[in-house]
Amino acid sequence: MPIYEYQCRKCGKSFEIVQRISEPDRKSCKFCKGPVKRLMSMTTFHLKGSGWYVTDYGGKKPPAVEKEKSEAPKETSPSPTPAAETDSKKES
């Protein structure tokens, strides 16, 4: 349930109330019974980083950069060129 913050217009005290979204706003101060106004509060929910969905729930597929690296052919020892093969046959 959300926490709503109110401030009394009479005594100036502020207080928080846990209410359902469907409940009506509070009309009186819990300390002096004076009129209150609901305040806009800062949220504690932050999204930071590259994105939670991709990193937590996006599946186990590697990113495209890693995939390209894994598909690149591995370098092997250089094979003799056709010209080198014909030169060695001529010498024999």
C-alpha positions in Angstrom: 0.0 0.0 0.0 1.2 3.5 -0.8 2.4 5.9 1.9 0.9 9.4 1.6 2.3 12.5 3.2 0.1 15.3 4.6 0.8 18.7 6.1 -1.5 20.5 8.5 -2.5 24.0 7.5 -3.2 25.0 11.1 -0.2 23.6 13.2 2.2 23.0 10.3 3.1 19.5 11.3 3.6 16.9 8.6 2.8 13.2 8.9 2.6 10.1 6.8 -0.4 7.7 6.4 -0.5 4.3 4.8 -3.6 4.2 2.6 -5.1 2.3 -0.2 -5.3 4.1 -3.5 -9.1 3.8 -3.5 -9.4 5.5 0.0 -10.4 9.2 0.1 -7.8 11.8 1.1 -7.5 12.6 4.7 -9.3 15.8 5.7 -8.0 16.6 9.2 -4.7 16.6 11.1 -4.1 13.7 13.4 -2.5 16.0 16.0 -4.8 19.1 16.2 -7.7 18.1 13.9 -7.0 21.1 11.6 -7.3 21.0 7.8 -4.6 19.2 5.9 -3.2 19.1 2.3 -1.6 16.1 0.7 2.1 16.7 -0.3 3.9 15.4 -3.3 6.7 13.1 -2.0 9.9 12.0 -3.6 9.8 8.4 -4.7 12.4 5.8 -3.5 12.2 3.8 -6.8 15.1 4.3 -9.1 16.0 2.7 -12.4 19.8 2.9 -12.9 22.2 1.2 -15.2 21.7 -0.4 -18.6 18.3 -1.8 -17.9 17.0 -4.4 -15.5 15.0 -6.3 -18.0 17.9 -7.1 -20.3 20.3 -8.0 -17.5 17.8 -10.0 -15.3 15.1 -11.4 -17.5 16.3 -11.1 -21.1 17.3 -14.7 -21.5 20.7 -16.3 -21.7 21.7 -15.2 -25.2 25.1 -13.5 -25.4 25.2 -9.9 -26.6 25.8 -9.3 -30.3 29.4 -8.3 -29.8 30.3 -11.6 -28.1 28.4 -13.5 -30.7 30.4 -12.0 -33.5 33.6 -12.9 -31.7 32.6 -16.5 -31.3 31.6 -16.8 -34.9 34.8 -15.4 -36.3 37.1 -18.1 -37.8 40.0 -19.1 -35.6 43.4 -18.4 -37.1 45.4 -21.5 -37.9 48.9 -21.9 -39.2 49.2 -20.5 -42.7 48.8 -23.0 -45.4 51.4 -22.9 -48.2 50.3 -20.7 -51.1 49.7 -22.4 -54.5 52.8 -20.6 -55.9 54.9 -22.0 -53.2 53.6 -25.5 -53.9 54.4 -25.2 -57.6 57.9 -23.9 -56.8 58.7 -26.9 -54.6 57.4 -29.3 -57.4 59.7 -27.7 -59.9 62.8 -28.2 -57.8 62.2 -31.9 -57.4 
